[in-house]
Amino acid sequence: MRIIIDMDEVMADNFPSFHRAAEERFGRVVRPEEYRGKKLYDLPGLAEVRNVLYEKGHFRHLPVIENAVEVVRELYEHYEVYIVTTATEFRYSFLDKYEWLEEHFPFIHHSRIVFCGDKSIVHGDFMIDDKAKNLDSFEGVGLLFTSSPNLNERRYHRVNNWLEVRDYFRQERKGRIAQEG
Amino acid sequence: MRIIIDMDEVMADNFPSFHRAAEERFGRVVRPEEYRGKKLYDLPGLAEVRNVLYEKGHFRHLPVIENAVEVVRELYEHYEVYIVTTATEFRYSFLDKYEWLEEHFPFIHHSRIVFCGDKSIVHGDFMIDDKAKNLDSFEGVGLLFTSSPNLNERRYHRVNNWLEVRDYFRQERKGRIAQEG
C-alpha cells in the first residue's frame, strides 16, 4: 500500500515565516483567525508575503509539525511512503527541502522523494495533503490535513494532526489483517 | 493523453561527460562499442566515472540530443507532456537540470517537471525512457529510446531517435482522429 505525503503545512510549517514577513516587511501583526479559509497572503496588502517562497533558505529552516517525525517513521515501516511536494515553481526550494528532509527525516530514502508541480502525475492508495486541489485529482483515498486555509473544506476525510493520522492507519492495518485472517 | 519523457540519454546526453572523465581521470579512451548493452561505468576500472553525476554543474552543461527540442515542442502542443527525471540521488542535479531545461526547453512550464527517484510513482499514457526498468513499472505504453546500454533489450517498442518519436505520435494522433471521425 502506497501513502503519498505532502510536505508544506503537513510535515513543515510555513506559517511562522509568513507571520514574520508580514510583520517585518509590512508592519502587520496577523492573527490566525484572520485567514481562516484562505491563505495568509490573500489578506489585503499582504500578497507579497508569498515571495518568501522564492527565497534561498526559506524551506531549509521551517519548524517540523508536531509528531510528524514519529508518525511518518511508523508509516514508513508499514507502507510504501512517498514524500511528494510542490517545488518546481521555486528554484531554490529543491536543495532546501532535500536538506530539511535529511536533517529531520533521515530514514527517508532519496528514492521516496518527489519534487513536482502538479500532483495529478502521481498515483497511490492514500494521499495526505492540506490542499483539496491535490486530493481532487488523486485516484486513491484522500486525507485532508487540517490547516487554517482549508477549514471550510467539507469534501474529504479530515485528519487534524499527526496522532489522528497514526490512529487512522493503525485502524487501516487492523482492518486489513482482520480481512486477510 | 499524457506523455512522460525522461531527461538523461533521451533529452540530454551524458556520454561525452563520461568519456571525458574516463580519459582525464583514468587515462582510458573508451570506444562506444565497448559498452554496448551496459553502462560505460560498468567497464573494468571505470566504476568511479559515475561519480561525475554527484558533481555540481554536471547536469547543467550536457548537450541536447539531436532533434529533441523541435519534437518535444510538437508533442507539448498536442499532449500533456511531463518531464520526469531521476534526480533525488544527486543533490546538485535539481538546480542544474532545472536551469538546463529553462535554457533549452523554455516552453516547458514548471508544473510539468518532476524530479523523483523511483518512476513507479508516476502514471500516464505513454513513457519515453532509455531504461527498461522504468518502463517495467509503467501502466501505459512504454517506448524505449535507443542508447548503447539498452541495445540488447527486446521487450519494448524501440524509438531510435527523436524523428522516430515524432512519427510515432503523428501516427498516434492520426489513428485517434480516424477513430473519432
Chai-1 contact restraints between the chains, C-beta under 6 A:
chainA,res_idxA,chainB,res_idxB,connection_type,confidence,min_distance_angstrom,max_distance_angstrom,comment,restraint_id
A,Y82,B,I121,contact,1.0,0.0,6.0,A-B,restraint_1
A,T88,B,H110,contact,1.0,0.0,6.0,A-B,restraint_2
A,T88,B,I113,contact,1.0,0.0,6.0,A-B,restraint_3
A,E89,B,H110,contact,1.0,0.0,6.0,A-B,restraint_4
A,R91,B,Y98,contact,1.0,0.0,6.0,A-B,restraint_5
A,F94,B,F94,contact,1.0,0.0,6.0,A-B,restraint_6
A,Y98,B,R91,contact,1.0,0.0,6.0,A-B,restraint_7
A,H110,B,T88,contact,1.0,0.0,6.0,A-B,restraint_8
A,H110,B,E89,contact,1.0,0.0,6.0,A-B,restraint_9
A,H110,B,G117,contact,1.0,0.0,6.0,A-B,restraint_10
A,S111,B,G117,contact,1.0,0.0,6.0,A-B,restraint_11
A,S111,B,D118,contact,1.0,0.0,6.0,A-B,restraint_12
A,I113,B,T88,contact,1.0,0.0,6.0,A-B,restraint_13
A,V114,B,C116,contact,1.0,0.0,6.0,A-B,restraint_14
A,V114,B,I121,contact,1.0,0.0,6.0,A-B,restraint_15
A,F115,B,F115,contact,1.0,0.0,6.0,A-B,restraint_16
A,C116,B,V114,contact,1.0,0.0,6.0,A-B,restraint_17
A,G117,B,H110,contact,1.0,0.0,6.0,A-B,restraint_18
A,G117,B,S111,contact,1.0,0.0,6.0,A-B,restraint_19
A,D118,B,S111,contact,1.0,0.0,6.0,A-B,restraint_20
A,I121,B,Y82,contact,1.0,0.0,6.0,A-B,restraint_21
A,I121,B,V114,contact,1.0,0.0,6.0,A-B,restraint_22
A,I121,B,V122,contact,1.0,0.0,6.0,A-B,restraint_23
A,V122,B,I121,contact,1.0,0.0,6.0,A-B,restraint_24
A,H123,B,H123,contact,1.0,0.0,6.0,A-B,restraint_25
